[in-house]
Every structure is written in structure tokens, then in C-alpha cells.
Amino acid sequence: MAYDEAIADMMRADLGLRSGLSEKRMFGGICFLLDGNMVCAVHPRGAMYRVGKEAVAEALELGAGRMHMGERVMGGWADLSADHLDNDDLRAALTGMALAFVATLPAKGD
């Protein structure tokens, strides 16, 4: 099952134009990176945001879910199911949280 290109376009618009932003296909979806660090991604069932471990509780309170890879919970990541992707405010909040977290990380090479 491939990811939905319309969701990827929505995420591109949410991220806007910024220096250091790139895209990479992986895990059956597409990831968005800032200076080489993953910010968010579109996967076959929705989207995921790298909010950092300290912000996961806040993301859950806003309406996101925990991100799972198989049976493992991915610490520091929030999941947004396809059913919730039409919530512009929620996507904007998660995008802002992810960009703020990734801004704390050192840049990586390609």
C-alpha cells in the first residue's frame, strides 16, 4: 500500500518553503527532513510527526496518537491517522512542534 500523494502535498504546504528542507522516500512513504533530520512523514495510513519525547503528551492531548512500528511504540513521534488529516489546526500544531524539536538537533550531512 503506497502513501497518498495528496497527503504529501498537504504536508508540503504545511511545512512551507524553508532552507534545508528535503524529501526522501522510505518505509513505503515519504519523509520530510530539515538539515538532514526527519521532521515528519507520510505513511500509508496517515502521517507522523517528530515532536520529541517531552512533547508527546501534548500531541496526544491535541488529538494525535502514539506512533507504532509493528508492536513497538516510537518514542518522540506522534501519529495522525488519515481520519484526522483534515484538521488544519491539529496539523499546524504538530508541524510547529516537530519543526521546533528538530531545530534543537545538529544538522546531518546527506
HELIX and SHEET records of a PDB file:
HELIX    1   1 GLU A    5  LEU A   15  1                                  11    
HELIX    2   2 LYS A   53  ALA A   55  5                                   3    
HELIX    3   3 VAL A   56  LEU A   62  1                                   7    
HELIX    4   4 ALA A   82  HIS A   84  5                                   3    
HELIX    5   5 ASP A   88  VAL A  102  1                                  15    
SHEET    1   A 6 LEU A  21  MET A  26  0                                        
SHEET    2   A 6 GLY A  29  LEU A  34 -1                                        
SHEET    3   A 6 ASN A  37  HIS A  43 -1                                        
SHEET    4   A 6 GLY A  46  ARG A  50 -1                                        
SHEET    5   A 6 ARG A  72  SER A  81 -1                                        
SHEET    6   A 6 GLY A  65  MET A  69 -1                                        
END                                                                             
